[in-house]
Amino acid sequence: MTNQNCKELVKANLPERMEEMKNLLKLAEYPDKFNEELNNIALSVEYNHQFKSKLLLLSWGGPADGFLFSKDGKKIKYYFQDWGDYAEIKLTGKNLTIMQNIFDLLDFKY
């Protein structure tokens, strides 16, 4: 068990999650492989009414983390949530570009 709060954990976990997304993006030209790897990484790809955003959910239950996408995919946040605590980071630069490319490949369920 860690004594870090979500503000610290969101920063600590983002680099590893971005590395996963960068590796996933390398499979973009192979849809079957991309979808298989996406299913290994993510729990769901959906519209989340709580966040009023499109959501790539990576883990759930305490802690939980994932990526929140604006409707058009231009604004993206990475979030980390644990019991009674929540933090998010707005993506910029290379991380934003990677996730915008991922957004274009995702099939969001409503």
Secondary structure, DSSP 8 states (H G I E B T S, - for coil): -----HHHHHHHHHHHHHHHHHHHHTTTT-HHHHHHHHHHH-SEEEEETTTTEEEEEEE-SSSEEEEEE-TTSSSEEEEEEETTEEEEEE--HHHHHHHHHHHHH---B-
